[in-house]
Amino acid sequence: MIFDSALIAKDRDPELRKRMLDKIDEIFEGKLPMYKATYDEYLQPVKLERMKPKLRLVKK
């Protein structure tokens, strides 16, 4: 029930969605693969493309 409420709040508030995605990136450090989906006129997925990860320079 709590998880469901969090997802509903995320869908309603674009700023909250951005903060949640930033927090996920911070926790997993970009290790989760992200995909871009292309849909046809019937909303069926036609093509999935893996998005390039966000890379950052790390100094020793």
PLY file of the C-alpha trace (Angstrom):
ply
format ascii 1.0
element vertex 60
property float x
property float y
property float z
element edge 59
property int vertex1
property int vertex2
end_header
0.00 0.00 0.00
2.85 2.42 0.79
4.70 1.50 -2.40
1.52 2.03 -4.42
1.03 5.48 -2.87
4.64 6.43 -3.68
4.16 5.45 -7.34
0.94 7.46 -7.60
2.64 10.52 -6.07
5.57 10.10 -8.50
3.19 10.06 -11.47
1.39 13.23 -10.31
4.45 15.36 -9.49
7.20 15.78 -12.14
9.59 17.36 -9.60
9.19 14.38 -7.26
9.78 12.02 -10.21
13.06 13.81 -11.03
14.21 13.71 -7.39
13.38 9.99 -7.15
15.31 9.19 -10.34
18.28 11.25 -9.11
18.24 9.36 -5.80
18.15 6.00 -7.63
21.14 7.12 -9.72
22.95 8.16 -6.54
22.27 4.85 -4.79
23.11 2.56 -7.70
25.71 4.90 -9.26
24.40 4.41 -12.78
24.76 0.61 -12.64
21.15 -0.03 -13.63
20.75 -0.29 -17.41
18.28 2.19 -18.90
16.33 1.59 -22.12
14.41 3.78 -24.55
11.29 2.17 -26.00
9.69 2.97 -29.36
6.00 2.11 -29.76
3.75 1.60 -32.78
0.25 3.07 -33.26
-1.25 0.29 -31.09
1.17 1.12 -28.24
3.03 -2.13 -28.71
6.81 -1.92 -28.15
8.60 -2.10 -31.47
12.18 -1.35 -30.53
14.25 -1.19 -27.34
17.52 0.73 -27.32
19.92 0.72 -24.40
20.79 4.25 -23.35
24.41 5.17 -22.76
25.34 5.35 -19.07
26.27 8.62 -17.40
30.04 8.50 -17.03
32.10 10.61 -14.70
35.84 11.11 -14.32
37.33 9.68 -11.14
40.76 10.85 -9.95
43.10 8.68 -7.88
0 1
1 2
2 3
3 4
4 5
5 6
6 7
7 8
8 9
9 10
10 11
11 12
12 13
13 14
14 15
15 16
16 17
17 18
18 19
19 20
20 21
21 22
22 23
23 24
24 25
25 26
26 27
27 28
28 29
29 30
30 31
31 32
32 33
33 34
34 35
35 36
36 37
37 38
38 39
39 40
40 41
41 42
42 43
43 44
44 45
45 46
46 47
47 48
48 49
49 50
50 51
51 52
52 53
53 54
54 55
55 56
56 57
57 58
58 59
